[in-house]
Amino acid sequence: MKRRLAVALVALAVAAVAGDAEAQKPKRIAVAVMDFEYGTLDNWWGQYDIGKGMADQVVDALLEDGTFSVIERKKLDTVLAEQDFSQSNRAAPSAATMAKIGKIKGINFIITGSITKYTTERKEGGLRVKGIGLGGGKGKAEVHLTARLVDVSTGEILLSAKGVGESKKGGSFSFSKGGTGVGMGSSEYRNSALGDAQAAACTDLVAKIVAKKDRLEE
C-alpha cells in the first residue's frame, strides 16, 4: 500500500514539473509568408515565378529554425485571389488586402519581401539541355533579399531584414525564356550555384528576422 502511494506521489510530482515546464515554454509567434516581389529584375527566367519559389524556401528556413510557427499558405490563397493580388503588390500589400488577411484566424503577422539581386554567371564547359546548365561548367551566383514583418491589424512594419547568399558551387543553372518546367525544387536547381546562393540567402534572412523577434514582444 505504502509503495503504491509512493509511486503515485512520484507520478504526480513528475506531472507537476512537466506542467510547469510546458507553462513556461514561450509561445511561438505565428507568421504567414507572402510571395516575394521581383519586378526590379530582368525577366531572364521566362514565365517562372521566382517570387513564389523564394517564399517557399523562406518558409522551409523558418520551419527548420523553429522559432516561429508558419501559417499554411492555402489560407491566404482565397483572399489574395479576391483582392486580385498581383506581383507588384507583394512587397507592399494594400490596406484592403491587409484587412482581409487580418480576418483569417491565426494570422497576426505577415512577412513580405523583395528579391533585389538574383544573378548568375556561367563559364561554358558543361552540358546544356533546354536552357539548363547541367554540371561541367563553373557557376557563380548572388541572391539578395529584403523582408519586412508587418502587423496585419495596424499595417505597422515591426522589423526589417536583409539576406545575402553567394556561391561558386560547380554546376550552373538558368531558366530558359520560354519556361522549362524545371522549378526551384528540382535537384538540378538545388545543386547549382544559384540554388546554393538562394538557400544561403533565405537562411541568412531568417536568422536576422529571428535575431529581432524581441521587438514583437515589446
Secondary structure in CASP SS format (residue, H / E / C, confidence):
PFRMAT SS
TARGET T0000
AUTHOR 0000-0000-0000
METHOD secondary structure of the structure
MODEL  1
M C 1.00
K H 1.00
R H 1.00
R H 1.00
L H 1.00
A H 1.00
V H 1.00
A H 1.00
L H 1.00
V H 1.00
A H 1.00
L H 1.00
A H 1.00
V H 1.00
A H 1.00
A H 1.00
V H 1.00
A H 1.00
G H 1.00
D H 1.00
A H 1.00
E H 1.00
A H 1.00
Q H 1.00
K C 1.00
P C 1.00
K C 1.00
R C 1.00
I E 1.00
A E 1.00
V E 1.00
A E 1.00
V E 1.00
M C 1.00
D C 1.00
F C 1.00
E E 1.00
Y C 1.00
G C 1.00
T C 1.00
L C 1.00
D C 1.00
N C 1.00
W C 1.00
W C 1.00
G C 1.00
Q C 1.00
Y C 1.00
D C 1.00
I H 1.00
G H 1.00
K H 1.00
G H 1.00
M H 1.00
A H 1.00
D H 1.00
Q H 1.00
V H 1.00
V H 1.00
D H 1.00
A H 1.00
L H 1.00
L H 1.00
E H 1.00
D H 1.00
G C 1.00
T C 1.00
F E 1.00
S E 1.00
V E 1.00
I C 1.00
E C 1.00
R C 1.00
K H 1.00
K H 1.00
L H 1.00
D H 1.00
T H 1.00
V H 1.00
L H 1.00
A H 1.00
E H 1.00
Q C 1.00
D C 1.00
F C 1.00
S C 1.00
Q H 1.00
S H 1.00
N H 1.00
R C 1.00
A C 1.00
A C 1.00
P C 1.00
S C 1.00
A H 1.00
A H 1.00
T H 1.00
M H 1.00
A H 1.00
K H 1.00
I H 1.00
G H 1.00
K C 1.00
I C 1.00
K C 1.00
G C 1.00
I C 1.00
N C 1.00
F E 1.00
I E 1.00
I E 1.00
T E 1.00
G E 1.00
S E 1.00
I E 1.00
T E 1.00
K E 1.00
Y E 1.00
T E 1.00
T E 1.00
E E 1.00
R E 1.00
K E 1.00
E C 1.00
G C 1.00
G C 1.00
L E 1.00
R E 1.00
V E 1.00
K C 1.00
G C 1.00
I E 1.00
G E 1.00
L E 1.00
G C 1.00
G C 1.00
G C 1.00
K E 1.00
G E 1.00
K E 1.00
A E 1.00
E E 1.00
V E 1.00
H E 1.00
L E 1.00
T E 1.00
A E 1.00
R E 1.00
L E 1.00
V E 1.00
D E 1.00
V C 1.00
S C 1.00
T C 1.00
G C 1.00
E C 1.00
I E 1.00
L E 1.00
L E 1.00
S E 1.00
A E 1.00
K E 1.00
G E 1.00
V E 1.00
G E 1.00
E E 1.00
S E 1.00
K C 1.00
K C 1.00
G E 1.00
G C 1.00
S C 1.00
F C 1.00
S C 1.00
F C 1.00
S C 1.00
K C 1.00
G C 1.00
G C 1.00
T C 1.00
G C 1.00
V C 1.00
G C 1.00
M C 1.00
G C 1.00
S C 1.00
S H 1.00
E H 1.00
Y H 1.00
R H 1.00
N C 1.00
S C 1.00
A H 1.00
L H 1.00
G H 1.00
D H 1.00
A H 1.00
Q H 1.00
A H 1.00
A H 1.00
A H 1.00
C H 1.00
T H 1.00
D H 1.00
L H 1.00
V H 1.00
A H 1.00
K H 1.00
I H 1.00
V H 1.00
A H 1.00
K C 1.00
K H 1.00
D H 1.00
R H 1.00
L H 1.00
E C 1.00
E C 1.00
END
